[in-house]
Amino acid sequence: MNCTTGFKPMSIIRVATVILAVVSSFFCFSCKDKGKQYGNAITSRDSTSVMTTRGVDMYISENGAIRYHVIAEEWKVFDKMKPPFYSMEKGVYLEILDSAFQVESSLIADTAYYMTETELWELRKNVHAQNVKNEIFDTNLLFINNKSKRMYSDSLIRIKQDKQIIVGHGFESNNDLTVYTIRKTEGVFPVKDE
């Protein structure tokens, strides 16, 4: 019985050899660049976080008393940086609590940093704060100094009170946002027609 498929045994060997040559050359080309270094490896421990925590909901104490409630999507600790700091670059919600654990003020921001040595919070981008009088403070940069119990900013600030809006460039307040000073003020105030 004679079977003809169109291929001769020698043709099959040639096709297999060509396929093998193409596959092996592919692997050789991909292995060729293994020795090249594309970027410097991070060898310094000070430029990486020692800890990354996701889904943070925690309380922070100060002098033995709980003072802060922090909720953040991601919290990174950079303990070897100069100066060392915590980073919350995916948003943060922060409550400042009084001695009876009541909320004195609440803040939300796109990004927050906490400098551990100076006890300074730096809130950036879309910073919204609210005090117990329901006054709303909007700015793009706000600092909270834990040591002096002060909040301040040199940026544009907008404060919405019950019936008026005050705008200024520069701001300073106590920790609960009830006593504050605004620099370079502007405002919209209701006036009665008579």
C-alpha positions as CSV (number, residue, x, y, z in Angstrom):
1,M,0.0,0.0,0.0
2,N,1.4,3.3,-1.0
3,C,0.2,6.4,0.8
4,T,1.2,9.9,-0.6
5,T,0.6,12.9,1.6
6,G,2.7,15.2,-0.4
7,F,5.5,15.2,2.2
8,K,8.6,13.2,2.0
9,P,10.3,12.0,5.2
10,M,13.2,14.3,4.4
11,S,10.8,17.3,4.1
12,I,9.4,16.6,7.6
13,I,12.9,16.7,9.0
14,R,13.6,20.0,7.3
15,V,10.4,21.6,8.6
16,A,11.1,20.4,12.1
17,T,14.6,21.7,11.9
18,V,13.4,25.1,10.8
19,I,10.8,25.3,13.6
20,L,13.4,24.2,16.1
21,A,15.8,26.9,14.8
22,V,13.2,29.6,15.0
23,V,12.1,28.6,18.6
24,S,15.7,28.4,19.8
25,S,16.7,31.7,18.3
26,F,13.7,33.3,20.1
27,F,14.9,32.0,23.4
28,C,18.5,33.1,22.7
29,F,17.4,36.7,21.8
30,S,15.3,36.9,25.0
31,C,18.1,35.6,27.2
32,K,20.7,37.9,25.6
33,D,19.6,41.0,27.6
34,K,19.6,39.2,31.0
35,G,23.0,40.6,31.8
36,K,22.0,44.2,31.2
37,Q,20.9,46.4,34.2
38,Y,18.0,48.7,33.3
39,G,18.0,50.7,36.5
40,N,19.7,51.0,39.8
41,A,18.3,48.7,42.5
42,I,17.1,50.4,45.7
43,T,19.8,49.6,48.1
44,S,19.2,52.3,50.6
45,R,16.7,51.4,53.3
46,D,15.9,55.1,53.9
47,S,14.0,55.5,50.7
48,T,11.4,52.7,51.2
49,S,8.7,52.4,53.7
50,V,9.2,50.0,56.6
51,M,5.5,49.3,56.8
52,T,2.5,49.7,54.5
53,T,-0.9,49.1,55.9
54,R,-4.2,49.2,53.9
55,G,-7.7,49.8,55.3
56,V,-6.5,51.8,58.4
57,D,-9.0,52.7,61.1
58,M,-7.1,53.6,64.3
59,Y,-6.9,55.8,67.3
60,I,-3.7,57.7,68.2
61,S,-2.9,58.7,71.8
62,E,-1.0,61.7,73.0
63,N,0.4,61.8,76.5
64,G,-1.7,58.7,77.4
65,A,-5.0,60.2,76.2
66,I,-6.7,59.3,72.9
67,R,-6.6,62.4,70.7
68,Y,-7.0,61.3,67.1
69,H,-9.2,59.0,65.1
70,V,-7.6,58.3,61.6
71,I,-9.2,56.4,58.7
72,A,-7.0,56.0,55.6
73,E,-7.0,53.7,52.6
74,E,-3.2,53.3,52.9
75,W,-0.7,54.2,55.6
76,K,3.1,54.1,54.9
77,V,5.8,54.5,57.6
78,F,9.2,56.0,56.5
79,D,11.2,55.7,59.7
80,K,14.7,56.0,58.1
81,M,14.0,59.2,56.2
82,K,15.4,62.4,57.4
83,P,13.1,63.5,58.9
84,P,11.0,60.4,59.5
85,F,7.3,60.6,58.6
86,Y,4.0,58.8,57.9
87,S,2.4,59.0,54.5
88,M,-1.3,58.7,53.6
89,E,-1.3,59.5,49.9
90,K,-4.7,57.9,49.0
91,G,-6.8,60.1,51.2
92,V,-7.4,60.5,54.9
93,Y,-10.3,61.2,57.3
94,L,-9.1,62.6,60.7
95,E,-11.1,63.4,63.8
96,I,-9.6,65.4,66.7
97,L,-11.1,64.3,70.0
98,D,-11.4,66.1,73.3
99,S,-10.8,64.5,76.7
100,A,-14.4,63.0,76.8
101,F,-13.8,61.4,73.3
102,Q,-16.1,63.9,71.6
103,V,-15.2,65.2,68.2
104,E,-13.7,68.7,68.4
105,S,-13.1,68.9,64.6
106,S,-13.0,66.6,61.6
107,L,-10.9,66.9,58.5
108,I,-10.7,65.1,55.2
109,A,-7.9,65.5,52.6
110,D,-6.6,63.8,49.5
111,T,-3.1,63.5,51.0
112,A,-1.6,63.7,54.5
113,Y,1.8,63.5,56.0
114,Y,2.7,63.3,59.7
115,M,6.2,64.3,60.7
116,T,6.9,62.2,63.8
117,E,9.8,64.2,65.3
118,T,8.0,67.6,65.1
119,E,4.5,66.2,65.6
120,L,3.3,68.1,62.5
121,W,0.4,67.1,60.3
122,E,0.4,68.4,56.7
123,L,-2.9,67.9,54.8
124,R,-2.9,68.6,51.1
125,K,-5.4,69.0,48.2
126,N,-9.1,69.2,48.8
127,V,-8.8,69.8,52.5
128,H,-12.2,70.1,54.2
129,A,-12.6,70.7,57.9
130,Q,-15.6,71.2,60.1
131,N,-15.9,72.4,63.7
132,V,-18.6,71.8,66.4
133,K,-20.4,75.0,65.2
134,N,-20.8,73.4,61.8
135,E,-18.5,75.9,60.2
136,I,-16.9,74.4,57.1
137,F,-13.3,75.3,56.2
138,D,-12.0,74.6,52.6
139,T,-8.3,74.9,51.6
140,N,-5.6,73.1,49.6
141,L,-3.0,73.1,52.4
142,L,-3.4,72.9,56.2
143,F,-0.9,72.2,58.9
144,I,-1.8,70.9,62.4
145,N,0.9,71.4,65.0
146,N,0.4,68.9,67.9
147,K,2.9,70.6,70.1
148,S,1.4,74.1,70.0
149,K,-2.2,72.8,69.4
150,R,-2.5,75.2,66.4
151,M,-3.8,74.8,62.8
152,Y,-2.6,77.1,60.1
153,S,-2.3,77.7,56.4
154,D,-0.8,80.3,54.1
155,S,-3.0,79.2,51.2
156,L,-6.4,80.5,50.1
157,I,-9.1,79.5,52.6
158,R,-12.9,79.6,52.4
159,I,-15.0,79.5,55.6
160,K,-18.7,78.8,55.2
161,Q,-20.6,80.0,58.3
162,D,-24.4,79.9,58.9
163,K,-25.3,82.8,56.6
164,Q,-22.0,84.1,55.3
165,I,-18.9,83.0,53.5
166,I,-15.5,84.4,54.4
167,V,-12.5,84.1,52.1
168,G,-8.9,84.8,53.0
169,H,-5.3,84.2,52.2
170,G,-3.7,82.8,55.4
171,F,-5.3,81.3,58.4
172,E,-4.6,80.3,62.0
173,S,-6.7,78.6,64.6
174,N,-6.8,76.6,67.7
175,N,-7.1,72.8,67.5
176,D,-10.9,72.7,67.5
177,L,-11.3,75.4,64.9
178,T,-13.5,77.6,67.2
179,V,-11.1,80.6,67.6
180,Y,-9.4,81.6,64.4
181,T,-7.8,84.5,62.5
182,I,-8.0,85.0,58.8
183,R,-5.5,87.2,56.9
184,K,-6.3,89.2,53.8
185,T,-10.0,88.6,54.1
186,E,-12.9,89.0,51.7
187,G,-16.5,88.0,52.3
188,V,-20.1,87.7,51.2
189,F,-22.4,89.0,53.9
190,P,-26.2,89.3,53.8
191,V,-27.6,92.8,53.9
192,K,-31.2,93.8,54.5
193,D,-33.0,96.0,52.0
194,E,-34.8,98.9,53.6
